């Protein structure tokens, strides 16, 4: 090393002598000057799509008035090209805006914010063409402007605002105080927190106009004290020279450590990947990132969901869509870049051109199926403590089988093996040697025809997704989630029913399945049960009534199934905690099964979709005191809602769609009709008003064309 340092020093000295010999000097960087466009207020509305709701919201804000302010501002922020100017034009040209405001001015801003120039532009716009004011000083300008605007309702649009000095902004606001009330939108309680407002403005300025950064920091500082705000404002991170916005890095640094770890783990997924919360939480659990707190009896899945919701609330996740089973979401490109940055060498995504992988990498993801040959990094065999091997995309290519065998033989400490799809038709029997494995995902691997018996030697396995059931599953005593597809006609007894640690069971795409195992009632810890796309399934096992902790039940696309459990005594040990019930594509369903009544007081959500023979909702629905969501779609024979509907005091969302006469009645009436003969009529109608007006989440949709 000493010799290498000596050689390097000599080379640098030679370069320095050459610089002097050829009179080389450092020249300042020449930055290109970009010509800024000048905008105007006209837009062809016929060429704009998808902005009607945004336009309406802004106009509603413009029309509202407040008692304590005369000058208010509606900022429209966002990166270039997303349509800020177009949206402002649509508002500016709207007929309602014309009628509400006596004066309107569209002004295009320079890079620097100059109140004097803005005032001249406003006066020029509002004055006759022959007015001479070019030589006027500031004093005369402001007097003339105040007279022009006195007691008039005005709308000013300042387009392309970039650098706004707070002192100059206040100066402009004071000059415009002559306008009347009505140019305002509703303000919050910022007058009670003037110090925080001042700090917040400085933070926003440092965000350089990026809305994602502002939103992320805003959620971070919500309900935090002044010390936290000052800490963010004065952070040294703002001085960092990095491609990632410092404001986003700050939002990461101020998170608790448990969230940092969970967020950093997301770096193993490729850019623009569509996540789902259930899968991600299981991966966190498998890597020991979800830990119970002292004295808290919460399930790991519940704690993981809280982690996910906290990251969502901090704007690290976006495009969240609620499905039947899971929440799907994505990460913004900048957030994904931050994720890669904070994970550093902990995770590695193998892309085209990746030649080396850090030897202490814990989580490895192969993003391109064509890489599983000669393109793989040469030093993979040197990885010591690899915990995750993931193939998040379909089709690993012809070399997938060989690479899979190498992974199993080399990486003895694997906790996660995630294969979205595989070209292999057999899982190596050596998989049984991965004694630390906790997450094994083989779903969508329809080519795997045989599962080795050694898979049941993975005693630490917690999450398992399979295309076929292996034998001796009862050995997997620590399994918490099971996602299976099978070609069997009947699920075997003493197998799934022996998995007493199971929290979630998903049974789907089983073309031959006619009956489930009767010992399903032994799953005393089961919280989630999904049964879907089983065209020959005829009935539910009676043991389902013994799932005392079942919270979420989804049954769908099973055309032959009967949901009744038959006659029998109502045991005390029975299902009574269901909170979410989803039934879809069940052509023989006429009414909700009687045994669901046991969960009447715990039900929070009922969704019934595409059940053409559903006739009515049961009487006991009126006792669902916790029900918040009721959705009925594609049920044309449901003629009416029961008289007990007004007693659903917790109801927040009611959707009725494609329900024939009921949809038509709702469309004509516009609201629910409550029975006048009821002794609770007055109280019921008051509740109906609160749902309609206060909560604003009661939707009665007309029948779709």
N, C-alpha and C positions, 0 to 999 in steps of 0.2 A: 504493500500500500504506500509506503514511503517513497519508493521509486516512481510509482504512478503519480503521486502528488508532485514530485520534482519535475517529471516530464510535463505535466499540465501547466506548472508555473512557467517553464521555459517557453511553451507554446504561447501563453498569454503575453509574455514579454516580447516575443517576436511580433505578435499582432500589434502591440502598442507601438513598436518601432516602425512597422509598415504604415500605421496610421499617420505618424509624424512625417514620414518620408513622402507620402502622397498627399499631404495636406488635407486629410479627411476630417471633416467637422460634422457635428451633430446638427441636423436641420429640424426645425419644428414640424410636427405632424400637420399636414394639410387636410382639413376636414371638408368634405363636399358640402356645398350649400344647397339645401333643398328648397325649391320654391313652394311655399304653402298656397294651397288653393283658397280662393275667396268664395264663400258660399252665399246663397240667397235663400229666400223664404218659400219659393215655389217648389212643389213636388207633384208629380202625376200619381194620384192615389191609386189608380187602377193597376199600377205596377208594384204595389206594396202588399205583401201578404204576411199574416201572422202577427200583426201589431195592434189589432183592434182593442184587445184587452189592456195592453200597456197604454194606449192612447186614452182609453176611457178612464183609467186610474189617474193619469196626470190631469185630465180635464176636471175630474171630480175634486182633485186637490186644489186646482185653480179656482174652482167655484166656491170652495169652502171659505169661511171667514173666521177670524179670531178677534177677541176683544182687546188683546194686550200687545198687538204688534201691527205695524203698518207695512213694513218691508219684510218679505220672506222670500226664500229661495228654494227652488226645486232643482237639485243637481241631477244630471243624467251623465253617469260615468261609465267607462268601459274602454276596452282596447280599440284601436283604430279598425274601421271597417265593419263594426257590428250594427251600425244603423242609428247612432245617436242623433245625427243631424236630420236624417229622414224622419225619425219619430218626432223631433221638435217641429219640423215643417208641418207634419200632419196635424199636430195640435194647433200650431199657429194659424192654419188655414181653416180650422173648423168653424162652422157657422155659430155654434154656441159660444165659442170664444169671442167671435166678433160682436155678438150681442151683449156679452158680459163686460167687456173692456171697452172703454171709450178711446183709448190710445194703444197702439201696438207698434213696437219697434224691433226690427231684426238687425243685429249688429254683429259683424265679424271681427274677432279679436286678433290683435298682433300677438307675437310670442310673449312680449313683455306687457304687463298689465298697467295701462296708463289711464287713470281716471279722467284727466283732462281731455284726452282724445275720445274717450267713450262719451263724455258730455257733448263734445262737438258733433259726434256722429248722431247722437239723439236729437240735438237741436236741428241739425241739417235735415234729418228725416222728417221732423215735425213742422218745419218752416217752409214758407213759400220759396220758389226757386230763386227769386231775386233778392233774398235776404243776405245782407253783407255782415258777416260776423267773424271773418278770418282773422282780423287784427284784434279781436276782443281778448282782454286779459281774463284770468280765471275768475276774478270777482264778478265781472260783468256777465260771464258765461253762467255762473251758478245762480245769480239773481234771475236772469232771463229763464233759465230752465225751471226754477221753482215756480215762477209765474205760469209757465206753460202747463205744468203738471198739477197745479194747485187744485185740490178737491176733485181730482179725476182718477178713475180706476184704470191703471196702466199695466201692460204686459211687456216686459223687455226680454228678449232672447239674445243671450250672449253666446255665440257659437265659437268653438275652438279655443276655449279658455285653457291656458297652460300654466303659466307661472303667476300665481296670485299672492302678492304680499299682503299679509293680514292688515297692516297699517293702511295700505292703499285701499283695501277692500272696505274697511270701516269708513274711510274718507268718502268713498262713493256712496255708501249706504246713507250716511248723514246728509249728503247733498240731495238725495232722493226722498227725504222725509216729508216732502210736501204732498206726496200722493195720498189718496184716500185709502181707507181700509177696503180690503177685498182683493188685493194683489197677493194674497197670502195662502200658504197651506198650513195645516194644523201643526203646531209646535209641541214639543215635549216639555219636560220640566228642567231644561238646561239652565234656567235662571237660578235654580237652587244649587247648581254645581258649576259656578263660573270658572273656578280654578281648573276643574277637569276638562271643561270645554276648551280652555286655552291650551292645555296640554294635548288634548285630542287633536286640535287643529295642527299642531306641530307634528304629531305622529302621522296624520293623514298626508301632510306635505311630504314627509319622508317616504311615503308609499308610492310616490311618483305617479299618482293617478290610476294605479292598478286596482280595480274593484275587488279582485279576489283577495289581495293583501289587506285592503281596508276591512272587508267582511271577516276575514280570518282573525285579525287583531281585535276587531270589535267584539266578536263572540268570546275571545279570550279575556278581554278586560271587563266584560259585563259583570256588574255587581262587585268589582274589585275596588280596593281602597286607593287613595291617592298615591301611596308609596309604590304600588304596582304600576300605575300609569307612568310615574316619573322614571321607574326602572326601565320600562320599555323605551321611553323617549330618549334616555341618556345611554342606552346600550351601546357598547363598542361594536356590536355586529353591524350597525349602520355604516361603519367605515370599511367593512370588508369589501374587497374587490372579487366579486363572484358573479356567476351567471344566474344564480338563484337570488330572488328578491330577499334582501336582509330581513324585511318584515315577516316573511314566511319562516325564516330561520329562527327569529325571535319567538314566534308562536310555538315552534317546536321546543325550543329550549325551556320555555316556561311551563311545559306540560309536566305532570307527575311522571316518575320513572316508569311505572307500569304501562302508561300509554305510549311512552317513547318506544319501548320494546315492541309493543304490538304494531305500532305504526311502521317502524323500521322493517319488520318482517314482511310487510306488503311489498317491499322492493323486489321480492323474488318473482312477482308476477310481471308480465310484460306490459308495456305501455298500451293504454286503451283497453285493458282487460276488463271484462264484465265480471265483477265479483258477485258472490251472494253471501249474506251475513252468516248463514248456518255453516257453510263450508269453512269460511275464514275463522270463525270462532272455534271450530273443532281443530283447526291447524294451530291456533294459539294454545289451546289446551294441550295438544300433543307435545308442544315444545316447552311446556311448563311456564307459559307467559301469563296464565290466568291462575291466580292464587286466592284461596278463600281468606277472608279477614278474620281476625280473632273474635270469637263469640258470635260469628255470623253463620247461620245454617243454610245460607243460600247455595243453590246448585252452581257448579262451575259454569254451566251454560247460561245461567241467569247473570252471573258476574260478567261473563264474556259479552253478553248482549249489552250490559251497561257500559262496558268499555267501548263497544262499537257505537252506541248512541252518543257517547261523549266525544268521540272523534268526529262523528257526523255533525254534532252541534258546533264543533270548532271549525267546520267547513273543510275538513280534510277529505271528506267523501261528498260526491255530488251525483246528480241524475238518479236519485233513489226512486225505485219503482216497486210498489207492493204487489206481489203475486200471491197465488194460493198458498204456497209453501214458504217462500223466502222473500227477502228484500234484495233486489239486484241494484248495483250501483257501480260507479266508476270513480277514478281519480283524475283530477285536472292535470294537464301536462306539467305545469309548474310544480304541483304537489308531488307528482311522480318523480320529478327531477330532485326535489327536496328529499324524497324518500330514499332514492339511490345515494344521495350525498351523505345522509346521516347513517345509513347502513354501512357505508364504506366497504371494508373487506369482509364483513360478516356474511354478506350475500354476494352471489355472482350469477349474472345472467349470461349464458353462453350465446353469443351472436356470431354472425359472419365476421371473421377477422379476429376473433378472440383467440389469442395464442397461449396465454398463460392465465392461470387462476391462482390467486393467493393461497398459499399452503394451509392457512388457518381458516379458510372459508368454511362456514357452518351450513349454508343453505345454497344449493346449486339448482339452477333452472335452465333447461335447454329449450330455447325459444323457437328454433328453426329445425324442422324435421330432417332437413338435408344435411345436418351437421354430424349425424351419428355415424361417421365413417372416418375418413382421414382428416376432416376439418376440426375434430375435437382437440382441445388443448392437450399438449403432450405431457403436461405434468399432473394430470388428474390422479395418477397413481400415488402421488405424494401427499394427497389430502389425508389428514389424520383424523379429525373429529367431525366429519360430515354428518349432519343431522337430517337434512332434507334433500331428496332428489325428486325433481318435479318435471313433468312433461305437460304443461298446461294446454297445449294445442293438440288437435287431432292428428293422427298419423305420424308415427315416429320414423317411418322409412324402413328400408330393408335391413339396416344395421341395428335396429332397435332391440332385437332379441339378444344379440351378442353383447351390446352395451348393458342391457338389463342384467344379464348374468354376471358381468364384471362388477356392476354396482353391488350386487348382493354378496359377491365373494370378497370384495375389497373393503366395503364400508360396514363394518360390524356394528357400529353404534347408530345406525340409521333409526330415526324416530318417525319419519314421514317418507312414504313411497307413493307418489301420485302419478298414475298413468291415465291420461284422459282417453287414450286409444292406443292400440298396439297392433303391430303387424304379426306378432307372435301368436301361435295357436296353443301355447302351453306355458304356464308359469313355472319357472325352475323350482324343483323341490328344495333347493338350498335356501329358499325364502324362509324356511323354518328356523334357520340359524340367526335370523335378525331378532334376537330376544328382546331388544330395546324398542322394537317397532310399536308405535301407538296409533298410527294413521296409515291405512292401506286403502287406496282408491283405485279400483279396477273397473269402475262403471264405464259403459260404452265400449268395453273390450269384448265384443261379441265373438271374435275369432278364437278366444281362449276356450277350448272345448273341455279341458280337464283341469281341475284344481288339485294340487297335490295335498295329500293328507297332512303334510307337515305344516300347512297353513294354520291348523288348529293347535299347533304348539306355540303360537305367538300369544302367550298368556297375558302380556302387557297391552295387547291391542285394545284401543278404546273406540276407534272409528273405522268401520269396514264397509266398503262399497263393492258389491260383487255382481257378476252376470249369472252366476250359478251357485247353488248352495253346496258347500263342502260337507263331508261327513264329520261327525264328532264335534259339531259346533259348540256343544255344551261345555267344552274345555275353555272357551273364551270367556272366562268369568268376569273380566274387567270391561267388557264391551259396553259402551255407552250409546253408540249410534250404529244402526245396521240398515243399509240400503241394499235391497236384494231384488233380483229378477230370477225366476226359476221356470223350468220347463215341466216341473212336477205337477201332478193332478191334485195332490193333497200335501200340505206342509207336514213334515214328520213330527210326531209327538216326541217329547223329551229332548228336543233340540233347542228351538227358539225359546220355548217356555222355560228352559233352564237358565237363560241369560238374565238373571235377576238384577244385574246392574244396568240393564238397558234403559235409557232415557228417551230414545227416539227410534221408531221403527217405520221404515218406508218399504212398502211392497208394491211394485209396479211393473207394468208391461209383461205380465205373466199370462200368456195366451192359453195355457192348458189348465190353469189353476181353478179348481172347483170348490175347494174348502180350505179354510185356515186351520191351524192346529187348535184343539180345544183347550190346551193348557196355557193359552195366551194370558189367561187370568192370573197366572203366577208372576207376571211382570209387574210387581207392586211398585216399581220406581218409574214406570213408563209415563212420560209427559206428552209425547207427540206420537200420533198414529196416522199414517197416510196409506190409503188403499186406492190404487188408481190403475185404469187401463187393464182390467182383468175381465175380459168379455165373458168368461164361463163361470165366474164366481157366483154361487147361488145364494149364500147366506153368510151371516156373521156368526162366529162361535159364541155360545152362551157365556163363555168365560169373560167376554168383554165387559160384562156388568161388574166384574171384580177389579177392574183397573181403577182403583180408588184415587190415584194421583193424576189421572189423565186430564190434560188441560186443553190440548188442541187435537181435533178430530177432523180429518178430511177424507171424504169418500167420493169418487167420481169416475165417470166413464166405465161403469160396470152395469151393462144393460140388463143382466139377469138377476141382480142381487135383490134380496129381500132384507130390509133392515130390522124387521121385527125379531125379537129374541124369544118369542113364544111365551106361553104362560109359565108362571112360577111365582113362588113367594118373593116378596120384596125384602131381600136380606139387608141387614144393616151394613154389611161389607159390600159396597157397590159403588159404581161410577157416579160421582156427584159433584165433581169440581171442573167440569168442562167449561172453558171460557170462550173457546172459538170453535164454531161448528160450520163446516163448509161442505155442501152437497152440490154436485154438479153432474150433468149428463146422466141422470138416473130416470129412465123413461117410465118405470113402474112405481115411482114414488108418488103416493097420494097425499100423505100427511107426514109430519115429523114422527119418528118412532116414539112409542110411549116411554121407553126407558130414558130418553133424553130429558124427560120431565124432572128426573132426579137432580138435574143440574140447573133447574130453572133460575135459582137465585144467583148462580155464579156466571151464567152466560153473559158475555160482553159483546160478542159478535156472532151474527147468523147470516150466512150468505147461501142463497139457493139459486142456482143457475141452470137453465136448460132442463127443466123437469116438466115435460109437457102435460103430465096427468096430475100434477099437484093441484088439489082442489081448494084446500083451506088451511089456514094456520090454526093450531089447536087453542083451546080455551086457556090452557095454562100459560100461554105466552104473556098474558096480562101480569103474571107473577114474576116476570123476568126483570126484577128491579134494578139489575146492574147492566141491562142491555144498552149499549151505546150505538151499535151499528146494525142495521137490518137492511139487507139488499136482496131483492127478488127480481130476477131477470129471466126472460124466456119461459114464463109459466102462464100460458094463455088462459088456463081454466081457473085460476084464482080469481074469484068474483068479488070478494070483499075482504076487508080487514075486520077483525073481531072488535066488538064494542069495548073491549078492555084496553085498546091501544092508548087511550089518554093516561092510563096508569103507568106507562113506561116513562117515568120521570127522568131517567138517565139518558134517554135517547138523544143522540146528537146527529146521526146521519141516517136518513131513510131514503132508499133508492128503489123506485118501482119502474121497471122498463120492460117493454115487450110482454105485457101481461094483459092483453086484450081489453076487456071491458073495464078492468080496474085501472089500467093506464089511461083510458079515455075519460073515466070519471075524475081521475086526478087532474088530467089536463083541463077539463072544463071547470072543475071547482077551484083549482089552484091551491087547495090546502085540504087537510084532513077534515072530515065531517064527524064531529063528536056527538053522541046520542043525547038528545034533550031530556030524555026520561031519567037519565042517571042522576043520582043524588050528589054526585061529585062533578056535575056539569061545570060549575063556575071554576072550580079548581083545575079541572081538566083543560078548559079553554085557556085559562091563564098559562098553563104549561105549554099548550100549543103555540101561544103567542111568543113565549120565551124561546122556544125552539126556532120559530120562524124569524124572529126579529133580533133577539139578543145574541143567540149563538150563530145564526146565519149559516147553519149547516144542514138544514132540512131541505132535501131535494126531492121533488116529485116529477119524474121525467115523463114526457109523453111517449106514446108508442112509436117505435122507430118505423120509418117507412119501409 
